[in-house]
Amino acid sequence: MADTSAITDKLERKKVKRAARKAAPPKGSRAGARGENKAKVKKAARGKSKR
């Protein structure tokens, strides 16, 4: 994205960022599922307390 740290006017910064987002090439499709790297939680047996 464009470096907008020098722009102090909020609306002007917004305009520049929007233009940069529009001009950027589209992102490719995902390689894997969104949460594939999340830590998996084991399911507890029925009737057991988790803590």
Backbone as XML, in Angstrom:
<?xml version="1.0"?>
<chain id="A" units="angstrom">
  <residue number="1" name="MET">
    <atom name="N" x="0.842" y="-1.182" z="0.000"/>
    <atom name="CA" x="0.000" y="0.000" z="0.000"/>
    <atom name="C" x="0.884" y="1.240" z="0.000"/>
  </residue>
  <residue number="2" name="ALA">
    <atom name="N" x="0.335" y="2.333" z="-0.432"/>
    <atom name="CA" x="1.091" y="3.582" z="-0.509"/>
    <atom name="C" x="1.471" y="4.064" z="0.884"/>
  </residue>
  <residue number="3" name="ASP">
    <atom name="N" x="2.643" y="4.704" z="0.989"/>
    <atom name="CA" x="3.089" y="5.253" z="2.269"/>
    <atom name="C" x="2.385" y="6.577" z="2.499"/>
  </residue>
  <residue number="4" name="THR">
    <atom name="N" x="1.480" y="6.616" z="3.463"/>
    <atom name="CA" x="0.679" y="7.823" z="3.702"/>
    <atom name="C" x="1.042" y="8.499" z="5.016"/>
  </residue>
  <residue number="5" name="SER">
    <atom name="N" x="2.214" y="8.169" z="5.567"/>
    <atom name="CA" x="2.586" y="8.743" z="6.867"/>
    <atom name="C" x="2.838" y="10.249" z="6.775"/>
  </residue>
  <residue number="6" name="ALA">
    <atom name="N" x="3.177" y="10.747" z="5.587"/>
    <atom name="CA" x="3.462" y="12.176" z="5.433"/>
    <atom name="C" x="2.186" y="13.002" z="5.303"/>
  </residue>
  <residue number="7" name="ILE">
    <atom name="N" x="1.083" y="12.364" z="4.919"/>
    <atom name="CA" x="-0.178" y="13.084" z="4.720"/>
    <atom name="C" x="-0.890" y="13.254" z="6.059"/>
  </residue>
  <residue number="8" name="THR">
    <atom name="N" x="-1.206" y="14.499" z="6.401"/>
    <atom name="CA" x="-1.845" y="14.756" z="7.692"/>
    <atom name="C" x="-3.360" y="14.816" z="7.575"/>
  </residue>
  <residue number="9" name="ASP">
    <atom name="N" x="-3.876" y="15.240" z="6.408"/>
    <atom name="CA" x="-5.320" y="15.347" z="6.214"/>
    <atom name="C" x="-5.932" y="13.955" z="6.109"/>
  </residue>
  <residue number="10" name="LYS">
    <atom name="N" x="-6.877" y="13.662" z="6.982"/>
    <atom name="CA" x="-7.468" y="12.327" z="7.057"/>
    <atom name="C" x="-8.171" y="11.919" z="5.764"/>
  </residue>
  <residue number="11" name="LEU">
    <atom name="N" x="-8.970" y="12.820" z="5.201"/>
    <atom name="CA" x="-9.714" y="12.498" z="3.982"/>
    <atom name="C" x="-8.790" y="12.288" z="2.789"/>
  </residue>
  <residue number="12" name="GLU">
    <atom name="N" x="-7.719" y="13.100" z="2.737"/>
    <atom name="CA" x="-6.751" y="12.956" z="1.645"/>
    <atom name="C" x="-6.035" y="11.615" z="1.739"/>
  </residue>
  <residue number="13" name="ARG">
    <atom name="N" x="-5.647" y="11.242" z="2.963"/>
    <atom name="CA" x="-4.976" y="9.960" z="3.202"/>
    <atom name="C" x="-5.879" y="8.803" z="2.780"/>
  </residue>
  <residue number="14" name="LYS">
    <atom name="N" x="-7.154" y="8.918" z="3.135"/>
    <atom name="CA" x="-8.135" y="7.894" z="2.796"/>
    <atom name="C" x="-8.236" y="7.723" z="1.276"/>
  </residue>
  <residue number="15" name="LYS">
    <atom name="N" x="-8.252" y="8.869" z="0.573"/>
    <atom name="CA" x="-8.356" y="8.865" z="-0.885"/>
    <atom name="C" x="-7.162" y="8.142" z="-1.517"/>
  </residue>
  <residue number="16" name="VAL">
    <atom name="N" x="-5.957" y="8.461" z="-1.006"/>
    <atom name="CA" x="-4.730" y="7.864" z="-1.540"/>
    <atom name="C" x="-4.709" y="6.357" z="-1.286"/>
  </residue>
  <residue number="17" name="LYS">
    <atom name="N" x="-5.106" y="5.966" z="-0.081"/>
    <atom name="CA" x="-5.114" y="4.543" z="0.266"/>
    <atom name="C" x="-6.102" y="3.764" z="-0.595"/>
  </residue>
  <residue number="18" name="ARG">
    <atom name="N" x="-7.291" y="4.333" z="-0.794"/>
    <atom name="CA" x="-8.304" y="3.681" z="-1.627"/>
    <atom name="C" x="-7.798" y="3.486" z="-3.043"/>
  </residue>
  <residue number="19" name="ALA">
    <atom name="N" x="-7.161" y="4.526" z="-3.582"/>
    <atom name="CA" x="-6.626" y="4.460" z="-4.943"/>
    <atom name="C" x="-5.557" y="3.373" z="-5.042"/>
  </residue>
  <residue number="20" name="ALA">
    <atom name="N" x="-4.700" y="3.288" z="-4.015"/>
    <atom name="CA" x="-3.630" y="2.284" z="-4.007"/>
    <atom name="C" x="-4.211" y="0.879" z="-3.937"/>
  </residue>
  <residue number="21" name="ARG">
    <atom name="N" x="-5.269" y="0.731" z="-3.132"/>
    <atom name="CA" x="-5.909" y="-0.581" z="-2.983"/>
    <atom name="C" x="-6.542" y="-1.016" z="-4.303"/>
  </residue>
  <residue number="22" name="LYS">
    <atom name="N" x="-7.127" y="-0.028" z="-4.996"/>
    <atom name="CA" x="-7.793" y="-0.316" z="-6.264"/>
    <atom name="C" x="-6.774" y="-0.687" z="-7.334"/>
  </residue>
  <residue number="23" name="ALA">
    <atom name="N" x="-5.609" y="-0.034" z="-7.310"/>
    <atom name="CA" x="-4.577" y="-0.255" z="-8.314"/>
    <atom name="C" x="-3.790" y="-1.540" z="-8.073"/>
  </residue>
  <residue number="24" name="ALA">
    <atom name="N" x="-3.810" y="-2.058" z="-6.847"/>
    <atom name="CA" x="-3.041" y="-3.260" z="-6.513"/>
    <atom name="C" x="-3.589" y="-4.470" z="-7.270"/>
  </residue>
  <residue number="25" name="PRO">
    <atom name="N" x="-2.701" y="-5.385" z="-7.673"/>
    <atom name="CA" x="-3.172" y="-6.581" z="-8.369"/>
    <atom name="C" x="-3.991" y="-7.461" z="-7.423"/>
  </residue>
  <residue number="26" name="PRO">
    <atom name="N" x="-4.945" y="-8.218" z="-7.936"/>
    <atom name="CA" x="-5.763" y="-9.059" z="-7.057"/>
    <atom name="C" x="-4.935" y="-10.153" z="-6.389"/>
  </residue>
  <residue number="27" name="LYS">
    <atom name="N" x="-5.277" y="-10.444" z="-5.168"/>
    <atom name="CA" x="-4.567" y="-11.489" z="-4.436"/>
    <atom name="C" x="-4.964" y="-12.846" z="-4.991"/>
  </residue>
  <residue number="28" name="GLY">
    <atom name="N" x="-4.039" y="-13.783" z="-4.962"/>
    <atom name="CA" x="-4.315" y="-15.121" z="-5.457"/>
    <atom name="C" x="-5.192" y="-15.900" z="-4.505"/>
  </residue>
  <residue number="29" name="SER">
    <atom name="N" x="-5.652" y="-17.045" z="-4.945"/>
    <atom name="CA" x="-6.492" y="-17.863" z="-4.079"/>
    <atom name="C" x="-5.648" y="-18.454" z="-2.963"/>
  </residue>
  <residue number="30" name="ARG">
    <atom name="N" x="-6.291" y="-18.800" z="-1.887"/>
    <atom name="CA" x="-5.591" y="-19.326" z="-0.715"/>
    <atom name="C" x="-4.945" y="-20.672" z="-1.005"/>
  </residue>
  <residue number="31" name="ALA">
    <atom name="N" x="-3.764" y="-20.903" z="-0.413"/>
    <atom name="CA" x="-3.071" y="-22.178" z="-0.586"/>
    <atom name="C" x="-3.734" y="-23.247" z="0.283"/>
  </residue>
  <residue number="32" name="GLY">
    <atom name="N" x="-4.118" y="-22.863" z="1.498"/>
    <atom name="CA" x="-4.745" y="-23.814" z="2.416"/>
    <atom name="C" x="-5.923" y="-23.160" z="3.096"/>
  </residue>
  <residue number="33" name="ALA">
    <atom name="N" x="-6.521" y="-23.882" z="4.024"/>
    <atom name="CA" x="-7.657" y="-23.347" z="4.762"/>
    <atom name="C" x="-7.202" y="-22.186" z="5.636"/>
  </residue>
  <residue number="34" name="ARG">
    <atom name="N" x="-8.124" y="-21.275" z="5.948"/>
    <atom name="CA" x="-7.774" y="-20.084" z="6.718"/>
    <atom name="C" x="-7.200" y="-20.429" z="8.087"/>
  </residue>
  <residue number="35" name="GLY">
    <atom name="N" x="-7.729" y="-21.418" z="8.758"/>
    <atom name="CA" x="-7.295" y="-21.714" z="10.122"/>
    <atom name="C" x="-6.409" y="-22.925" z="10.245"/>
  </residue>
  <residue number="36" name="GLU">
    <atom name="N" x="-5.705" y="-23.282" z="9.184"/>
    <atom name="CA" x="-4.934" y="-24.525" z="9.219"/>
    <atom name="C" x="-3.764" y="-24.474" z="10.200"/>
  </residue>
  <residue number="37" name="ASN">
    <atom name="N" x="-3.290" y="-23.266" z="10.539"/>
    <atom name="CA" x="-2.154" y="-23.164" z="11.459"/>
    <atom name="C" x="-2.576" y="-22.900" z="12.902"/>
  </residue>
  <residue number="38" name="LYS">
    <atom name="N" x="-3.880" y="-22.816" z="13.144"/>
    <atom name="CA" x="-4.356" y="-22.587" z="14.507"/>
    <atom name="C" x="-4.104" y="-23.823" z="15.367"/>
  </residue>
  <residue number="39" name="ALA">
    <atom name="N" x="-3.876" y="-23.589" z="16.642"/>
    <atom name="CA" x="-3.668" y="-24.704" z="17.564"/>
    <atom name="C" x="-4.984" y="-25.456" z="17.725"/>
  </residue>
  <residue number="40" name="LYS">
    <atom name="N" x="-4.961" y="-26.746" z="17.509"/>
    <atom name="CA" x="-6.170" y="-27.551" z="17.595"/>
    <atom name="C" x="-6.435" y="-27.929" z="19.058"/>
  </residue>
  <residue number="41" name="VAL">
    <atom name="N" x="-7.701" y="-27.920" z="19.448"/>
    <atom name="CA" x="-8.096" y="-28.234" z="20.820"/>
    <atom name="C" x="-8.724" y="-29.616" z="20.834"/>
  </residue>
  <residue number="42" name="LYS">
    <atom name="N" x="-8.209" y="-30.477" z="21.679"/>
    <atom name="CA" x="-8.756" y="-31.829" z="21.797"/>
    <atom name="C" x="-10.131" y="-31.753" z="22.453"/>
  </residue>
  <residue number="43" name="LYS">
    <atom name="N" x="-11.049" y="-32.558" z="21.998"/>
    <atom name="CA" x="-12.365" y="-32.575" z="22.622"/>
    <atom name="C" x="-12.301" y="-33.435" z="23.872"/>
  </residue>
  <residue number="44" name="ALA">
    <atom name="N" x="-12.822" y="-32.903" z="24.974"/>
    <atom name="CA" x="-12.808" y="-33.632" z="26.220"/>
    <atom name="C" x="-13.909" y="-34.680" z="26.206"/>
  </residue>
  <residue number="45" name="ALA">
    <atom name="N" x="-13.711" y="-35.745" z="26.952"/>
    <atom name="CA" x="-14.730" y="-36.787" z="27.044"/>
    <atom name="C" x="-15.951" y="-36.240" z="27.765"/>
  </residue>
  <residue number="46" name="ARG">
    <atom name="N" x="-17.097" y="-36.785" z="27.496"/>
    <atom name="CA" x="-18.328" y="-36.312" z="28.122"/>
    <atom name="C" x="-18.238" y="-36.440" z="29.641"/>
  </residue>
  <residue number="47" name="GLY">
    <atom name="N" x="-18.661" y="-35.399" z="30.333"/>
    <atom name="CA" x="-18.681" y="-35.432" z="31.793"/>
    <atom name="C" x="-17.376" y="-35.002" z="32.451"/>
  </residue>
  <residue number="48" name="LYS">
    <atom name="N" x="-16.338" y="-34.808" z="31.681"/>
    <atom name="CA" x="-15.067" y="-34.362" z="32.255"/>
    <atom name="C" x="-15.030" y="-32.839" z="32.225"/>
  </residue>
  <residue number="49" name="SER">
    <atom name="N" x="-14.499" y="-32.239" z="33.309"/>
    <atom name="CA" x="-14.365" y="-30.771" z="33.319"/>
    <atom name="C" x="-13.069" y="-30.403" z="32.614"/>
  </residue>
  <residue number="50" name="LYS">
    <atom name="N" x="-13.083" y="-29.292" z="31.930"/>
    <atom name="CA" x="-11.899" y="-28.883" z="31.171"/>
    <atom name="C" x="-10.788" y="-28.379" z="32.104"/>
  </residue>
  <residue number="51" name="ARG">
    <atom name="N" x="-11.190" y="-27.797" z="33.233"/>
    <atom name="CA" x="-10.163" y="-27.259" z="34.143"/>
    <atom name="C" x="-10.358" y="-27.807" z="35.538"/>
  </residue>
</chain>
